[in-house]
């Protein structure tokens, strides 16, 4: 499937806050995200508790940082199972988090509380 450039062009706001514009490296941007990790941990645990009342996921800031870092690192191969496979194992990924832990966090990661969302 090939789409024309007018269908693939970004249509959102491109203005950045000054503190974000001043970030010069990918590592600085990644560290900038850390201030948001507590919120993501909280919302992920709320969503997990809503979905799996008997066994909600338990995550930490370090888990979220690892997950986001892995997602950024793994963006080139569509089937993420390969990163943990015996044939194609990528230790820089597999040593950070198990496949099952990654998939569970991927299922429940959340950035806002659905219960507070407006219907409409």
N, C-alpha and C positions, 0 to 999 in steps of 0.2 A: 504494500500500500504506500503510495507516494502522495503526500499532501502538498498543496501549494504554500508558498511562503506566507501568504496572508492568513492561513489557518494555523500556522505554527509559530507565528511571531508573538512574543510575550506582550500581553495587553494590560498588565498590572502597573502599579506605580513603581517608578525606578529611582525616586528620590530616596537618599539614605540620610539618616541622622548623622550629625557631625562626628559623634563618637565612633560610629561604624565606619564612616569614610576614612577616618584616621588609622584604621587597622591596616597594616602593611603586609602581613603574611597570613597564610592559611592557619598556622598555629595560633596567631593572635586572635583570629576570628573564632576558632574552635574554643579557645579559653574564654572569649567573650560570652559564649553560649553558657558557660558554667553558671552564671548568675541565674539562669532560667531552670537549671536542673532540679532544684527543690520543688518548683511548681510542677514540673513534668513528673517527678516521683510521686508527688501527692495525687495528681490527677490520674496517673496510671494505676495507683493502688485503689483509688475510689472506683474507677471503671472496672477493674478486676473484681473488686468486692461486689459490684452490682451484677456482674456476669457469672461469677463463680463463688457464690456465697459460702460454700463449704471449704474452699481451698483457694483463697485469693493469692495473687502473686505478691511476693515481697521483693522490693527493689531498693537500691540505694543510689545516691548521686553517682558513685563509681560505676554502677551497672548502666545507668543512662549514658554516662560519658563513653563507656566502652561500646554500647550499642550504637550510638550515633557515629562514633569513630569507625566502627566496623561497617556501618551502612555506607559511609563516605568512601571507605577503602574498597568495598565490594561492589561498587556501582558498575563495573565493567562486564561482569558475568551474570547473565540473567538467572541461572539456576544456582542459588546460593548453596545448595547441598554440596556442590563440588568443592567448596572451601574446606569441608570436613571429610571428604571421601578419602579412602586409602590411596586411590590412584592419583588424585590431583591435590591432595591436602596442602593447604597454605598455613604453615605454622604460625605466621603473624596474625592469623585469624583464629585458627583452631585452639591456640593456646590462651586466647583471651576469654573465650566463653564457649561452652558446649553448644552443639547444634540445637539440642532441645531447649536449652535456656534462651538461646537467640530467638527461636521460633515462638516460644511462649511470650517473651517480651515484645516481639513483633506483633503478636496477636492483641496484646493489651496496652501497648504504649498509647498514651492519651495526653492531650494538651489542654483540654477544657472539660468541665463537668457537664455531661449531657443533661443532667437533671435540672440545671440552671438555664438551659437554652430555651429561648422563646419559641413557641410553636407558631407556625404561620405560614 
